[in-house]
Amino acid sequence: MFRKLVFAFVLLTATAQSSTAQKVKDAELFNIIYKLDSACFKAFNEKNFEVFKNYFDTTLEFYHDRTGLTYYADNMKIFKTSFSKGGDLTRVLVGETMEVYPVPGFGAVQIAQHLFCHTENGKQDCGTFKFIHVWKKTEKGWKITRIISVDH
């Protein structure tokens, strides 16, 4: 029995280490995407539409498990309207969940969770959701071309 427990512990430890190593397979790319995510959502949290919109490619497709598929123009209109209304909606990346994978000749895929919070009925209301961003490296910098947002 003791051997089985030791084997199970070793197996779980190896699996956890393997999983962590996978998340940061390419440290340079990971850091690039982390910094881009931080800058993009700093603009989101500050309601700075002119900066925020520059992180998205005009070919953007946004797949959302509640609202369906929307495109660049739809999303920019929604964000611009939302930002102009103010409000206290904020987004924070759950950094320890982030994984980044290269897409050779294109860019990268970012998989993670993020926390959104706002005040509702005088109380802080927060939710953590899963997302995937497909980043394309362009002549104008890195741009998000696809968003998949799930687990709402």
N, C-alpha and C positions, 0 to 999 in steps of 0.2 A: 504494500500500500504506500509506504514512504517513497519508494522508487517512482511510483506513478505520480505522486504529488510533485516530486522534484522534476520529473520529466515534463509535467504540465506547466510548472512554473518556468522552466527553461524555454519551453515552446512559446508560451505567452510573452516572455521577455524578448525573445528573438523576433516574434511577430511585431511587437510594439516598436522595437528598434528599426526593423525593416520598414514599417509604415512611416516612422519619423524621417528616416533617410530618404524615402521616396518624396516626401513633401518638399525637400530642399535638395533635389538632385542637381540643379543648376543654380548655385547661390547667386551668381550675378543676375540672371534672369529673374529669380525670385525677388531680389532687392529692387530691380527696375519696376516690376509690376506692383510691389508693395508701395513704392514711392508714388507711382502713378495713381493707385487707388487712394492713397492718403490725400494727394493734391486734388483729385477729382471730387472727393467727398468733403474736403475742406470747403470747396466752392459750394457744394450742395448745402452744407450746414450753415454757411454764411449767406445763402440765397443769392449767390453771385452768378446769375444766369449766363452772362457773357463769357466768363471763364469756364463754367461747367459745361456748356454746350460744345466747347472745343475738344472735349475728350471722346466725342462720339463721331463715328463715320456716318456719312449721309446714307449709307446702305444699311443702317441699323435695323435689326429685327429684334423685338423684345417679346419673348414668350413668357407669359405669366399664368400660373395655374388657376388664377381666379378671373382675370380679365381677358385672357386670350392673347392673340398675336396683335402687336401694334408695330408701327414703323417710325422712322426718324421724325418726320414732320409731326405725327401724332404726339410723340413723346416730348418733343421740344415745345409744342404748344401747351401741353399739360404742365411741364416743368415751369415754363415762363409764367403761366397763370398762377400756379401754386406759389412760386417765389414772390410774385407781386402782392399776394395776399398776406405775406408774412407768415405768422404761425411759428411754432417751436419744434417742428418735426426735425429730428436729427438722426444721423446714421453713424454707427461705429462698427468698424471691421472687427470681427472676433479673430484676431491675428493668429492664434494658435491653431485655428481650423484651416488656414490658407494653404492651398497646394497650387503649384504652378508647373505647367508642362509646356515644353517648347513645341511649336508647330513649324517644322522646318520650311523655310521659304515663305513664311506668312507672318508668324508672330508667336502668340502664347495663349494658353487656356488657363484661367484662374478659377479655382473652385474653393468656396469658403462659405462661411456664415456671417451674417451681419445683424446688428441689433438696431432696430428703429424705435425711437421713443417720441412721444408727444404728450401734451396734457389733455386729458379728457375728463369733463365733469369735475375739474379741480384736482384731479389725481394724475400722477405720472403713469402712462400706459406704454409698455414696452413689449416688443416681440422679437424673437430671433428667428431668422429665415435663411434658407439655403439659396445659393446663387452660383451661376457659372457665367463668367465674362470671357468672351473671345476677343483678344486684343490683336490688332493688326499693326505691324510696323510700317509706316508710310513715310513719304518724303516730308510730310508735315508733322511727323511725330507719331506716337502710338495712339491708336484710336480703338474704341470699343465698337465691334461690328455686330456682335450677338450677345444678348442677355437672356439667360434662362433663370427665372425666379420661381422657386417652389417651396412647398411645406408651410403654407400659410394657414 
